[in-house]
Amino acid sequence: MSSTQPTPPTDRDELERDIAQTRERLAETADALAAKADVKAQAQAKVDDLKAQAQHKVEDVKAQAQHKVADVKDRAVSSVHGASDSAPGTPKQQGGAVLGVVVAAVAVTVWLLLRRKRA
């Protein structure tokens, strides 16, 4: 079996630098192995990731819903204004007609309630 490692340094300073680098690589490798073996931390990281994804989805859906509500509101206001503009009479007359309908509805409701009490 042949070795592919470089020749060992001959100078004491080089040797100490080589040892320090080897220790650093070994520490990094040990940390990486410890992280892979920590199932609880991996599971928590996955939960945090999924939680963040869900929060982004909620924010996206909320923004879309708000946009659609604003759009529907704008269309409803436009429809009401269009209906009001096309209705006969002045706005004051239209308001009087609406008031008349409300008064009639209240009168019918009161009449029905009184009729039930008698029966």
C-alpha positions in Angstrom: 0.0 0.0 0.0 1.6 3.3 -1.1 1.2 6.5 0.8 0.0 9.6 -1.0 0.9 12.0 1.9 3.6 14.6 1.3 6.9 14.2 2.8 7.1 15.3 6.4 8.5 18.8 7.1 12.1 18.8 8.3 12.1 22.2 9.9 10.7 22.5 13.5 8.6 25.6 12.7 7.1 23.9 9.6 6.4 20.8 11.7 4.6 22.9 14.3 2.5 24.7 11.6 1.7 21.3 10.1 0.5 20.0 13.5 -1.6 23.1 14.1 -3.3 22.7 10.7 -3.9 19.0 11.3 -5.5 19.8 14.7 -7.7 22.4 13.1 -8.9 20.0 10.4 -9.5 17.4 13.0 -11.5 19.7 15.1 -13.6 20.7 12.1 -14.2 17.1 11.2 -15.1 16.3 14.8 -17.6 19.2 14.9 -19.1 18.1 11.6 -19.5 14.5 12.9 -21.1 15.7 16.1 -23.6 17.9 14.2 -24.6 14.9 12.1 -25.0 12.7 15.1 -27.2 15.3 16.9 -30.6 14.1 15.7 -32.5 16.4 18.1 -30.8 19.5 16.7 -31.4 18.3 13.1 -35.1 17.8 13.9 -35.4 21.2 15.5 -33.7 22.8 12.5 -36.2 21.0 10.2 -39.1 22.2 12.3 -37.8 25.8 12.3 -37.4 25.6 8.5 -41.0 24.2 8.0 -42.4 26.8 10.4 -40.7 29.6 8.4 -42.0 28.2 5.1 -45.5 28.0 6.5 -45.3 31.6 7.8 -44.3 32.8 4.4 -47.2 30.9 2.8 -49.6 32.5 5.3 -48.3 35.9 4.6 -48.6 35.3 0.8 -52.2 34.1 1.1 -53.1 36.9 3.4 -51.7 39.5 1.0 -53.6 37.8 -1.9 -56.8 37.8 0.2 -56.4 41.5 1.1 -55.9 42.3 -2.6 -59.0 40.4 -3.7 -61.1 42.1 -0.9 -59.9 45.5 -2.0 -60.7 44.6 -5.6 -64.2 43.3 -4.8 -64.8 46.4 -2.7 -63.8 48.7 -5.5 -66.1 46.9 -7.9 -69.0 47.0 -5.5 -68.5 50.7 -4.9 -68.3 51.3 -8.7 -71.5 49.2 -9.1 -73.3 51.2 -6.5 -72.2 54.5 -8.0 -73.2 53.3 -11.4 -76.6 52.2 -10.2 -77.0 55.5 -8.4 -76.1 57.5 -11.4 -78.5 55.5 -13.6 -81.4 55.7 -11.2 -84.1 58.3 -12.0 -84.2 61.5 -9.9 -81.7 63.5 -8.0 -79.6 62.1 -5.2 -81.9 63.7 -2.7 -84.9 62.1 -4.3 -83.1 58.7 -4.4 -82.3 59.1 -0.7 -86.0 59.8 0.0 -87.0 56.7 -1.9 -84.5 54.6 0.2 -85.9 56.1 3.4 -89.4 55.3 2.2 -88.5 51.7 1.6 -86.9 51.4 5.1 -89.9 53.0 6.8 -92.2 50.6 4.9 -90.1 47.6 6.0 -90.1 48.7 9.6 -93.9 49.2 9.5 -94.4 45.7 8.0 -92.2 44.2 10.7 -94.0 45.9 13.5 -97.4 44.9 12.0 -96.2 41.2 11.8 -95.0 41.3 15.4 -98.2 42.8 16.7 -100.2 40.2 14.8 -98.2 37.4 16.3 -98.9 38.7 19.8 -102.6 38.6 19.2 -102.6 35.1 17.9 
